[in-house]
């Protein structure tokens, strides 16, 4: 059987660890033939949106999966927001899938997908969504025109033919129901997670020792790791750095990820502390390496996919409370920040690193990982029972 992943609602980034990369990889591991149809949207090395300047073309990705990149139908950037592409119908027909997994319903060529499923009644359609109020619908036009009219229309077209709409956060399940008018019984949570292979590789004691040696970490250090693009929505990372500066010599902080220009000067001022290590960019494997040495993964700002990755690596988390993103708390592996300032974060860390609290969090973290591995998420995504069901 063949699964076709459609990544036309947003970006597709080669050699990355987003859901668009890992679901196809693990569907292939399950024995399916897999293909991907994607847009020209990607990221550059600064974590900024970029576009591939080519006509439509195909290639094999890092997992040996065929990817077909489709060019936008319109050259006007405003019209490109509607996400119509050249050759969508032909590409879907050529793939001849048994299962279609759409990464987002927010693209104008959804009627082409629906018509294919209508013409092939045995084909199963699944759709996920990454939109919530923190990353989408940020102004009146976006909320009331783009989401509540245009993308709602696409979702409603697909509704009769869709097995399941997946929100990848609880907040994103609610977004589907509230803005697209989808019935609760068709919407469900499909968590993001981590690559089983990378977790196993990076967690090997020899690999952990090598990473610690690279940064000069000692076994009796308390190592905090935070990662991802540092922007205005994650300004609390600066307060985290300030908190570490004020703590004892045994507390070390590893930060990785690009910093937006507006915060660069403030960020670089704090790097004078020798107990703070910084890596400007991390590829997929490197991010696993960095979290492998963490005694605590700290994310005091907005949600990122690294939250789930850290849980899958059995790490206790310190995160900011956001309504609809508490799914990573599996009963004690997570602590929520008491404030955005350095004093609050310092107090939070001091409490967590006490032996009793840290021991309890670690015990829950060992169990929590099972919910966030893509070997199981991939099965669930297409309606199969998981190995740990």
C-alpha positions in Angstrom: 0.0 0.0 0.0 1.1 3.6 -0.7 0.8 6.7 1.5 1.0 10.1 -0.1 1.9 13.0 2.2 0.8 16.4 0.9 2.7 19.4 2.3 1.1 22.2 0.4 -0.4 24.2 3.3 3.0 25.4 4.5 6.6 24.5 4.3 8.6 21.3 3.8 12.2 21.4 5.0 14.6 18.6 3.9 16.8 17.0 6.6 14.7 18.3 9.4 12.7 16.8 12.3 9.3 18.2 11.8 6.2 16.0 11.6 6.3 16.4 7.8 9.7 14.6 7.8 9.2 12.0 10.5 5.7 10.7 9.7 6.8 9.7 6.1 10.0 8.2 7.5 8.2 6.0 10.0 5.4 5.1 7.6 8.1 3.8 5.3 9.5 1.8 8.3 6.1 0.3 8.7 6.4 -1.2 5.2 4.4 1.3 3.2 5.5 2.9 -0.1 5.7 6.6 0.6 5.7 9.7 -1.5 5.6 13.4 -0.7 4.1 16.3 -2.6 5.4 19.6 -1.2 5.5 23.4 -1.8 8.6 25.5 -2.6 8.5 27.0 0.9 11.4 26.1 3.2 13.7 27.6 5.8 17.2 29.1 5.6 20.0 28.6 8.1 18.7 31.5 10.2 15.4 29.9 10.6 13.7 32.4 8.3 11.2 31.4 5.6 12.7 30.9 2.2 11.6 29.7 -1.2 13.2 27.4 -3.7 13.7 29.2 -6.9 13.0 26.4 -9.4 10.2 25.1 -11.5 8.4 22.0 -10.3 10.8 19.0 -9.8 11.3 15.7 -8.0 14.1 14.1 -6.0 14.7 11.5 -3.3 15.0 12.9 0.2 17.3 11.9 3.1 15.1 8.8 3.8 15.0 7.7 0.1 11.4 9.0 -0.3 10.4 10.6 -3.5 9.5 14.3 -3.0 7.8 16.4 -5.7 8.0 20.1 -5.3 5.3 22.1 -7.0 5.6 25.7 -8.1 3.0 28.2 -7.2 0.4 29.0 -9.8 0.6 32.7 -9.2 3.8 34.8 -9.1 2.0 37.5 -7.0 3.0 37.0 -3.3 -0.4 37.9 -2.1 -2.1 35.4 -4.4 0.5 32.8 -3.3 -1.0 32.9 0.2 -4.0 31.1 -1.3 -1.7 28.2 -2.2 -2.7 27.1 -5.6 0.0 25.1 -7.4 0.9 23.9 -10.9 0.2 20.2 -11.5 -1.3 19.2 -8.2 -3.9 16.9 -9.8 -1.4 15.3 -12.1 1.1 14.7 -9.3 -1.6 13.0 -7.1 -2.8 10.8 -9.9 0.7 9.8 -10.7 1.3 8.8 -7.1 -1.8 6.6 -7.1 -2.1 6.5 -3.2 -4.1 4.2 -1.0 -3.9 6.7 1.9 -3.5 10.5 1.6 -2.2 12.4 4.6 -2.5 16.2 4.2 -0.3 18.3 6.5 -2.8 21.1 6.9 -6.1 21.8 5.1 -5.1 25.5 4.5 -4.4 25.4 0.8 -6.5 26.3 -2.2 -5.9 23.0 -4.1 -7.9 21.0 -1.4 -10.8 20.5 -4.0 -8.3 18.6 -6.2 -7.6 16.2 -3.3 -11.3 15.8 -2.4 -12.1 15.0 -6.1 -9.4 12.4 -6.2 -10.8 10.7 -3.0 -14.4 10.9 -4.4 -13.3 9.2 -7.6 -11.4 6.6 -5.6 -13.7 5.6 -2.7 -11.2 3.1 -1.2 -8.6 5.9 -0.6 -8.5 7.0 3.0 -7.9 10.7 3.8 -6.3 12.1 7.0 -5.6 15.7 7.7 -3.6 17.3 10.5 -3.4 21.0 11.5 -0.7 23.1 13.2 -2.7 26.3 13.4 -3.6 27.9 16.8 -4.1 31.4 18.1 -0.4 31.8 18.9 0.9 31.2 15.4 -2.2 32.0 13.2 -5.2 34.2 13.0 -3.2 37.0 14.6 -5.3 39.9 13.1 -8.9 40.5 12.0 -8.3 39.7 8.4 -6.5 36.5 9.1 -9.0 35.2 11.6 -12.3 36.3 10.0 -11.4 36.1 6.3 -8.6 33.6 5.8 -9.5 31.1 8.5 -13.2 31.5 9.1 -14.1 31.8 5.5 -11.4 30.6 3.1 -9.8 27.7 5.1 -13.1 26.8 6.7 -14.5 26.3 3.2 -11.6 23.9 2.3 -12.0 22.0 5.6 -15.7 21.6 5.0 -15.2 20.4 1.5 -12.9 17.7 2.9 -15.0 16.8 5.9 -17.3 14.1 4.4 -14.3 12.2 3.0 -11.9 12.6 5.9 -11.3 9.8 8.4 -9.8 12.1 11.0 -8.7 15.7 11.5 -5.7 15.7 13.8 -4.7 18.7 15.9 -1.0 18.4 16.9 -1.7 20.3 20.2 -4.9 20.3 22.3 -5.1 24.0 21.4 -5.0 23.1 17.7 -7.8 20.6 18.1 -9.9 23.4 19.6 -8.9 25.7 16.7 -10.2 23.2 14.2 -13.5 23.0 15.9 -14.0 26.7 16.7 -12.9 28.2 13.3 -13.6 25.5 10.7 -16.8 24.2 12.3 -15.6 20.6 12.4 -17.5 18.1 14.6 -15.7 17.0 17.8 -16.1 13.4 16.9 -13.9 14.0 13.8 -11.2 15.9 15.6 -8.5 14.3 17.8 -5.0 15.0 19.2 -2.0 13.6 17.4 1.0 14.6 19.3 4.3 15.6 17.8 7.4 13.7 19.1 10.9 12.4 18.4 12.7 10.1 16.0 13.2 6.8 17.8 16.5 6.2 15.9 17.9 9.6 17.0 16.8 9.1 20.6 18.6 5.8 20.8 21.7 7.1 19.1 22.1 10.3 21.1 21.3 8.6 24.4 24.2 6.1 24.1 26.5 6.8 27.1 29.5 7.2 24.8 27.7 9.8 22.8 26.6 11.7 25.9 30.1 11.7 27.2 31.5 13.1 24.0 29.0 16.0 24.0 29.8 16.8 27.6 33.5 16.8 26.8 32.9 19.2 23.9 31.3 21.8 26.1 33.5 21.2 29.1 30.6 19.9 31.2 31.3 17.7 34.3 29.3 14.8 35.6 28.4 16.7 38.7 27.2 19.8 36.8 23.5 20.6 36.6 23.0 21.1 32.9 20.0 23.1 31.5 19.4 23.0 27.7 17.1 25.2 25.7 16.8 25.2 21.9 15.0 26.7 18.9 14.7 30.0 17.2 15.0 32.8 19.7 12.5 35.6 18.8 10.2 38.0 20.5 7.8 35.2 21.5 10.7 33.6 23.4 12.2 36.6 25.0 12.1 34.7 28.3 15.3 32.9 27.2 17.1 36.1 28.1 15.7 35.9 31.6 16.7 32.3 31.8 20.3 33.3 30.9 20.2 35.9 33.6 18.9 33.4 36.1 21.8 31.0 35.4 24.4 33.8 35.8 23.0 34.3 39.4 23.2 30.6 40.3 26.1 28.6 41.7 29.0 27.4 39.6 27.6 24.0 39.1 24.7 25.2 37.0 25.5 25.3 33.3 23.3 26.4 30.4 23.5 25.3 26.7 21.5 27.4 24.3 21.2 26.5 20.6 19.3 28.1 17.7 19.3 31.3 15.7 18.6 34.7 17.3 16.5 37.3 15.5 18.4 40.6 14.8 16.2 42.6 17.2 17.4 40.6 20.1 21.0 39.8 19.1 22.7 42.6 21.1 20.9 41.7 24.3 21.6 38.0 23.8 25.3 38.4 23.0 25.8 40.6 26.2 24.8 37.6 28.3 27.3 35.2 26.6 30.2 36.7 28.6 29.2 34.2 31.3 31.5 31.2 30.9 28.8 28.9 32.2 26.6 29.7 29.2 27.4 27.8 26.0 25.8 28.8 22.7 25.5 27.1 19.3 24.0 29.3 16.6 22.5 26.5 14.6 21.8 22.8 15.1 20.8 20.2 12.5 18.4 17.4 13.4 21.0 15.0 14.9 22.8 17.8 16.8 19.6 18.8 18.6 19.2 15.3 20.0 22.9 15.4 21.0 22.4 18.6 23.0 19.3 17.4 24.8 21.0 14.2 25.7 23.2 15.9 28.2 20.4 17.9 29.9 19.4 17.4 33.5 16.6 19.8 32.7 15.1 21.0 29.4 13.9 24.6 29.8 11.4 26.3 27.5 10.2 29.5 29.2 8.6 31.0 26.1 6.2 29.9 23.4 5.8 26.2 22.4 8.2 24.6 19.9 8.5 21.0 18.7 11.5 20.6 21.0 9.1 20.3 23.9 7.9 16.9 22.7 11.4 15.9 21.6 12.8 16.5 25.1 10.0 14.5 26.7 10.7 11.6 24.3 14.3 11.7 25.5 13.2 11.2 29.2 14.0 14.8 30.2 12.2 16.7 32.9 10.8 20.0 31.5 10.5 23.5 32.8 8.0 25.3 30.5 5.7 28.3 30.4 2.1 27.5 30.9 0.0 28.0 27.8 -3.6 26.9 27.7 -3.9 24.0 25.3 -0.2 22.9 25.4 -0.1 21.0 28.7 -0.2 17.6 27.0 3.5 17.2 27.6 2.8 16.9 31.4 2.3 13.2 31.9 1.8 13.4 35.7 4.9 15.1 37.1 7.6 15.2 34.4 6.9 18.9 33.8 7.2 22.0 36.0 5.6 25.3 35.0 7.4 28.6 35.3 6.2 30.9 38.1 7.0 34.1 36.1 8.9 35.5 33.1 11.6 37.3 35.1 15.0 36.0 36.1 14.2 35.8 39.8 11.2 33.6 39.2 13.1 31.3 36.9 16.0 31.1 39.3 13.6 30.0 42.1 11.9 27.5 39.7 15.3 25.9 38.9 16.5 25.8 42.5 13.3 24.0 43.4 13.6 21.5 40.6 17.3 20.6 41.2 16.6 19.7 44.8 17.3 15.9 44.9 13.7 14.9 46.0 11.9 17.0 43.3 14.4 16.0 40.5 14.2 12.3 41.4 10.4 12.4 41.2 10.4 14.2 37.9 12.9 11.8 36.4 10.8 8.8 37.4 7.8 10.2 35.6 10.0 11.3 32.6 11.1 7.7 32.0 7.5 6.6 31.5 6.3 9.7 29.6 8.6 9.1 26.6 6.5 6.3 25.2 3.7 8.7 24.2 6.1 10.8 22.1 8.0 8.4 19.8 7.2 8.5 16.1 7.1 4.7 15.8 3.8 4.9 17.6 2.6 8.3 16.4 3.0 7.1 12.8 0.7 4.1 13.4 -1.9 6.3 15.1 -1.8 8.9 12.4 -3.3 6.4 9.9 -5.8 4.8 12.2 -3.7 1.8 13.4 -3.4 0.8 17.0 -0.1 1.7 18.6 2.4 -0.9 19.9 1.7 0.4 23.4 -2.1 0.7 23.0 
